[in-house]
């Protein structure tokens, strides 16, 4: 089922260490929300058929939170979802997308071609479209189009985590992401170098983490910072347990 290692592989393995039957499937990384949502449904159907599950607790990082919300509302998967926990998902968009789209056209096109090439090598059966994907992450699109058309479904529990590091906080950030962290801070406020605290809030907001966007899923985590990531995932587990999910 997996074409290459999923970005959430380490998080999945951590959940398994706590006795949770979890999976970290891979889908095309740079495509529009509807395409990605349909791929998530394919994964859920395969897992349901193989293991006989009737309900799933979905944990979605970053833009996957929008994908799963779309799938729940529009693709008749709501009866199979018990909860959605989103982590630093741009539920109200991100000014980073707008910054990318206002870059010089030649630069934007080259970056788009590179992202599409990466995406199609990870998931060759599906056409990538990174520029269209970025357009769907702008604040105008998410707030004026996506959110009104994608209401929550009754009976499903929606939880969210936000995060803030770098500018405006005492939490460290990889120097590579400092410029975009500062740009987002100037435009929107506290953020994890990709998504702001306010944008990530959806449903029941559980906590604001002092982890960068990649640290949240065990990427670029130092030895000193790893206990913080472990504590976050344990908190997520305990919330699901507390709500009998």
DRENDO-1510 file (C-alpha; in Angstrom, 1 decimal, always signed):
<recs>
REC; n; res; u; v; w
REC; 1; UNK; +0.0; +0.0; +0.0 .
REC; 2; UNK; +2.8; +2.4; +0.8 .
REC; 3; UNK; +4.8; +3.7; -2.2 .
REC; 4; UNK; +7.5; +5.3; -0.1 .
REC; 5; UNK; +8.1; +6.2; +3.5 .
REC; 6; UNK; +5.3; +8.4; +4.8 .
REC; 7; UNK; +6.2; +11.6; +6.5 .
REC; 8; UNK; +4.2; +10.4; +9.5 .
REC; 9; UNK; +5.9; +7.0; +9.7 .
REC; 10; UNK; +7.7; +7.8; +12.9 .
REC; 11; UNK; +4.5; +9.2; +14.5 .
REC; 12; UNK; +2.7; +6.0; +13.5 .
REC; 13; UNK; +5.4; +3.8; +15.0 .
REC; 14; UNK; +5.1; +5.8; +18.3 .
REC; 15; UNK; +1.4; +5.2; +18.4 .
REC; 16; UNK; +2.0; +1.5; +17.9 .
REC; 17; UNK; +4.4; +1.5; +20.8 .
REC; 18; UNK; +1.4; +2.5; +22.9 .
REC; 19; UNK; -0.7; -0.4; +21.6 .
REC; 20; UNK; -2.6; +1.6; +19.0 .
REC; 21; UNK; -3.3; -0.1; +15.6 .
REC; 22; UNK; -2.2; +2.8; +13.5 .
REC; 23; UNK; -1.2; +3.4; +9.9 .
REC; 24; UNK; +0.7; +6.1; +8.0 .
REC; 25; UNK; -0.3; +5.8; +4.4 .
REC; 26; UNK; +1.2; +7.9; +1.6 .
REC; 27; UNK; -0.7; +10.0; -0.9 .
REC; 28; UNK; +0.3; +12.5; -3.6 .
REC; 29; UNK; +1.8; +15.4; -1.7 .
REC; 30; UNK; +1.0; +18.2; -4.1 .
REC; 31; UNK; -2.5; +18.0; -5.6 .
REC; 32; UNK; -5.8; +19.7; -5.0 .
REC; 33; UNK; -7.9; +18.9; -2.0 .
REC; 34; UNK; -10.5; +16.8; -3.8 .
REC; 35; UNK; -7.9; +14.6; -5.4 .
REC; 36; UNK; -6.1; +14.0; -2.1 .
REC; 37; UNK; -9.4; +13.4; -0.3 .
REC; 38; UNK; -10.3; +10.7; -2.7 .
REC; 39; UNK; -7.0; +9.0; -2.1 .
REC; 40; UNK; -7.6; +9.1; +1.6 .
REC; 41; UNK; -10.9; +7.3; +1.1 .
REC; 42; UNK; -9.2; +4.6; -1.0 .
REC; 43; UNK; -6.8; +4.0; +1.9 .
REC; 44; UNK; -9.7; +3.9; +4.5 .
REC; 45; UNK; -11.6; +1.4; +2.3 .
REC; 46; UNK; -8.5; -0.8; +1.9 .
REC; 47; UNK; -7.9; -0.8; +5.7 .
REC; 48; UNK; -11.6; -1.5; +6.4 .
REC; 49; UNK; -11.6; -4.5; +4.0 .
REC; 50; UNK; -8.3; -5.9; +5.3 .
REC; 51; UNK; -8.9; -5.5; +9.0 .
REC; 52; UNK; -12.6; -5.3; +9.4 .
REC; 53; UNK; -12.7; -1.9; +11.1 .
REC; 54; UNK; -16.0; -0.1; +11.3 .
REC; 55; UNK; -14.8; +3.3; +12.6 .
REC; 56; UNK; -11.5; +5.2; +12.3 .
REC; 57; UNK; -9.9; +7.9; +14.4 .
REC; 58; UNK; -8.1; +10.0; +11.8 .
REC; 59; UNK; -5.0; +12.1; +12.8 .
REC; 60; UNK; -4.2; +14.6; +10.1 .
REC; 61; UNK; -1.1; +16.8; +9.9 .
REC; 62; UNK; -1.0; +20.1; +8.0 .
REC; 63; UNK; -3.1; +20.2; +4.8 .
REC; 64; UNK; -4.3; +16.7; +5.4 .
REC; 65; UNK; -6.7; +18.2; +7.9 .
REC; 66; UNK; -8.5; +20.0; +5.0 .
REC; 67; UNK; -8.4; +16.8; +2.9 .
REC; 68; UNK; -10.2; +14.7; +5.6 .
REC; 69; UNK; -12.7; +17.4; +6.3 .
REC; 70; UNK; -13.6; +17.4; +2.6 .
REC; 71; UNK; -13.8; +13.7; +2.5 .
REC; 72; UNK; -16.1; +13.6; +5.6 .
REC; 73; UNK; -18.5; +16.3; +4.3 .
REC; 74; UNK; -18.5; +15.5; +0.5 .
REC; 75; UNK; -17.5; +11.9; -0.1 .
REC; 76; UNK; -19.9; +9.8; +2.0 .
REC; 77; UNK; -17.2; +8.6; +4.4 .
REC; 78; UNK; -18.7; +10.2; +7.5 .
REC; 79; UNK; -20.3; +6.9; +8.8 .
REC; 80; UNK; -16.8; +5.4; +9.0 .
REC; 81; UNK; -15.1; +8.3; +10.9 .
REC; 82; UNK; -15.3; +8.5; +14.7 .
REC; 83; UNK; -13.0; +11.6; +15.0 .
REC; 84; UNK; -10.6; +13.9; +13.3 .
REC; 85; UNK; -7.7; +15.3; +15.1 .
REC; 86; UNK; -5.9; +17.9; +13.1 .
REC; 87; UNK; -2.3; +19.1; +13.8 .
REC; 88; UNK; -1.3; +22.5; +12.6 .
REC; 89; UNK; -3.8; +22.4; +9.7 .
REC; 90; UNK; -4.5; +25.6; +7.9 .
REC; 91; UNK; -8.3; +25.7; +8.6 .
REC; 92; UNK; -8.3; +29.4; +7.9 .
REC; 93; UNK; -5.5; +29.4; +5.3 .
REC; 94; UNK; -2.0; +30.7; +5.5 .
REC; 95; UNK; -0.3; +33.8; +4.3 .
REC; 96; UNK; +2.7; +31.6; +3.3 .
REC; 97; UNK; +0.6; +30.4; +0.3 .
REC; 98; UNK; +0.0; +34.0; -0.7 .
REC; 99; UNK; +3.7; +34.8; -0.4 .
REC; 100; UNK; +4.5; +31.8; -2.7 .
REC; 101; UNK; +1.9; +32.9; -5.3 .
REC; 102; UNK; +3.2; +36.5; -5.4 .
REC; 103; UNK; +6.8; +35.3; -6.1 .
REC; 104; UNK; +8.1; +36.2; -9.6 .
REC; 105; UNK; +6.3; +34.0; -12.2 .
REC; 106; UNK; +9.4; +32.3; -13.5 .
REC; 107; UNK; +10.5; +31.4; -10.0 .
REC; 108; UNK; +7.0; +30.2; -9.0 .
REC; 109; UNK; +6.8; +28.1; -12.1 .
REC; 110; UNK; +10.2; +26.5; -11.5 .
REC; 111; UNK; +9.3; +25.7; -7.9 .
REC; 112; UNK; +6.0; +24.3; -9.1 .
REC; 113; UNK; +7.7; +22.0; -11.6 .
REC; 114; UNK; +10.1; +20.8; -9.0 .
REC; 115; UNK; +7.3; +20.1; -6.5 .
REC; 116; UNK; +5.3; +18.3; -9.2 .
REC; 117; UNK; +8.3; +16.1; -10.2 .
REC; 118; UNK; +8.8; +15.1; -6.5 .
REC; 119; UNK; +5.1; +14.4; -6.1 .
REC; 120; UNK; +4.8; +12.3; -9.2 .
REC; 121; UNK; +7.9; +10.3; -8.2 .
REC; 122; UNK; +6.3; +9.5; -4.8 .
REC; 123; UNK; +2.9; +8.8; -6.3 .
REC; 124; UNK; +3.3; +8.2; -10.1 .
REC; 125; UNK; -0.3; +7.2; -10.7 .
REC; 126; UNK; -1.7; +10.6; -9.8 .
REC; 127; UNK; -0.9; +13.9; -11.5 .
REC; 128; UNK; +0.5; +16.6; -9.2 .
REC; 129; UNK; -0.5; +20.2; -9.4 .
REC; 130; UNK; +1.4; +22.1; -6.8 .
REC; 131; UNK; +0.3; +25.6; -7.9 .
REC; 132; UNK; -3.4; +24.7; -7.7 .
REC; 133; UNK; -2.8; +23.1; -4.3 .
REC; 134; UNK; -1.1; +26.3; -3.0 .
REC; 135; UNK; -4.0; +28.4; -4.3 .
REC; 136; UNK; -6.4; +26.3; -2.1 .
REC; 137; UNK; -4.3; +27.2; +1.0 .
REC; 138; UNK; -4.7; +31.0; +0.7 .
REC; 139; UNK; -6.8; +32.7; +3.4 .
REC; 140; UNK; -9.4; +33.9; +0.9 .
REC; 141; UNK; -10.0; +30.5; -0.6 .
REC; 142; UNK; -10.2; +28.6; +2.7 .
REC; 143; UNK; -12.4; +31.2; +4.5 .
REC; 144; UNK; -14.6; +32.3; +1.6 .
REC; 145; UNK; -15.0; +29.0; -0.4 .
REC; 146; UNK; -13.8; +25.9; +1.4 .
REC; 147; UNK; -15.1; +26.5; +4.9 .
REC; 148; UNK; -18.7; +27.6; +3.9 .
REC; 149; UNK; -18.9; +24.6; +1.5 .
REC; 150; UNK; -17.5; +22.1; +4.0 .
REC; 151; UNK; -19.4; +22.2; +7.3 .
REC; 152; UNK; -18.7; +19.8; +10.1 .
REC; 153; UNK; -20.8; +16.6; +10.2 .
REC; 154; UNK; -22.8; +15.9; +13.3 .
REC; 155; UNK; -21.7; +12.8; +15.2 .
REC; 156; UNK; -18.0; +13.2; +14.4 .
REC; 157; UNK; -15.7; +14.7; +17.0 .
REC; 158; UNK; -13.3; +17.4; +15.7 .
REC; 159; UNK; -10.2; +18.2; +17.7 .
REC; 160; UNK; -7.2; +20.4; +16.8 .
REC; 161; UNK; -3.7; +21.3; +17.9 .
REC; 162; UNK; -2.0; +24.5; +17.0 .
REC; 163; UNK; +1.7; +25.4; +17.4 .
REC; 164; UNK; +4.0; +28.4; +17.8 .
REC; 165; UNK; +7.8; +28.7; +17.6 .
REC; 166; UNK; +10.3; +31.3; +16.6 .
REC; 167; UNK; +9.2; +34.9; +16.3 .
REC; 168; UNK; +7.2; +36.0; +19.3 .
REC; 169; UNK; +8.0; +32.9; +21.4 .
REC; 170; UNK; +10.9; +31.5; +23.4 .
REC; 171; UNK; +10.9; +28.2; +21.4 .
REC; 172; UNK; +13.8; +27.5; +19.0 .
REC; 173; UNK; +13.4; +27.2; +15.2 .
REC; 174; UNK; +15.7; +25.8; +12.5 .
REC; 175; UNK; +17.4; +28.8; +10.9 .
REC; 176; UNK; +16.3; +27.6; +7.4 .
REC; 177; UNK; +12.6; +28.5; +8.3 .
REC; 178; UNK; +13.2; +31.8; +10.1 .
REC; 179; UNK; +12.5; +34.0; +7.2 .
REC; 180; UNK; +9.1; +32.5; +6.5 .
REC; 181; UNK; +8.3; +32.3; +10.2 .
REC; 182; UNK; +8.9; +36.0; +10.4 .
REC; 183; UNK; +6.9; +36.8; +7.3 .
REC; 184; UNK; +3.9; +34.9; +8.6 .
REC; 185; UNK; +4.3; +36.5; +12.0 .
REC; 186; UNK; +4.2; +40.0; +10.4 .
REC; 187; UNK; +1.1; +39.1; +8.4 .
REC; 188; UNK; -0.8; +36.9; +10.9 .
REC; 189; UNK; +0.9; +36.4; +14.2 .
REC; 190; UNK; +2.3; +33.4; +16.1 .
REC; 191; UNK; +3.0; +30.4; +13.9 .
REC; 192; UNK; +5.0; +27.2; +13.5 .
REC; 193; UNK; +6.7; +28.5; +10.3 .
REC; 194; UNK; +3.9; +27.3; +8.1 .
REC; 195; UNK; +0.5; +27.8; +9.9 .
REC; 196; UNK; -0.6; +30.2; +12.6 .
REC; 197; UNK; -2.1; +29.4; +15.9 .
REC; 198; UNK; -5.4; +30.9; +15.0 .
REC; 199; UNK; -5.6; +29.2; +11.6 .
REC; 200; UNK; -5.0; +25.8; +13.1 .
REC; 201; UNK; -7.9; +26.0; +15.6 .
REC; 202; UNK; -10.9; +23.9; +14.5 .
REC; 203; UNK; -13.6; +22.1; +16.6 .
REC; 204; UNK; -12.3; +21.5; +20.1 .
REC; 205; UNK; -8.9; +23.2; +20.3 .
REC; 206; UNK; -6.8; +21.1; +22.7 .
REC; 207; UNK; -3.4; +22.9; +23.0 .
REC; 208; UNK; -0.8; +25.2; +21.4 .
REC; 209; UNK; +2.4; +23.2; +21.0 .
REC; 210; UNK; +5.9; +24.7; +21.2 .
REC; 211; UNK; +7.0; +22.6; +18.3 .
REC; 212; UNK; +7.8; +23.5; +14.7 .
REC; 213; UNK; +5.7; +22.2; +11.8 .
REC; 214; UNK; +8.1; +19.4; +11.1 .
REC; 215; UNK; +9.0; +18.6; +14.7 .
REC; 216; UNK; +5.4; +17.7; +15.3 .
REC; 217; UNK; +5.8; +14.6; +13.1 .
REC; 218; UNK; +9.4; +13.7; +14.3 .
REC; 219; UNK; +11.2; +15.4; +11.4 .
REC; 220; UNK; +14.3; +17.5; +12.2 .
REC; 221; UNK; +14.0; +16.8; +15.9 .
REC; 222; UNK; +17.0; +17.1; +18.1 .
REC; 223; UNK; +17.7; +14.7; +20.9 .
REC; 224; UNK; +16.9; +17.5; +23.4 .
REC; 225; UNK; +13.5; +18.3; +21.8 .
REC; 226; UNK; +12.3; +14.7; +21.3 .
REC; 227; UNK; +10.7; +14.4; +24.7 .
REC; 228; UNK; +8.5; +17.3; +23.8 .
REC; 229; UNK; +7.3; +15.5; +20.7 .
REC; 230; UNK; +6.7; +12.3; +22.7 .
REC; 231; UNK; +4.7; +14.2; +25.2 .
REC; 232; UNK; +2.5; +15.7; +22.5 .
REC; 233; UNK; +1.7; +12.4; +21.0 .
REC; 234; UNK; +0.9; +10.9; +24.4 .
REC; 235; UNK; -1.4; +13.9; +25.0 .
REC; 236; UNK; -3.2; +13.1; +21.7 .
REC; 237; UNK; -3.6; +9.5; +22.7 .
REC; 238; UNK; -5.0; +10.4; +26.1 .
REC; 239; UNK; -7.5; +12.7; +24.5 .
REC; 240; UNK; -8.9; +10.0; +22.3 .
REC; 241; UNK; -9.0; +7.6; +25.3 .
REC; 242; UNK; -10.7; +10.2; +27.5 .
REC; 243; UNK; -13.4; +10.6; +24.8 .
REC; 244; UNK; -13.9; +6.8; +24.4 .
REC; 245; UNK; -12.6; +6.9; +20.9 .
</recs>
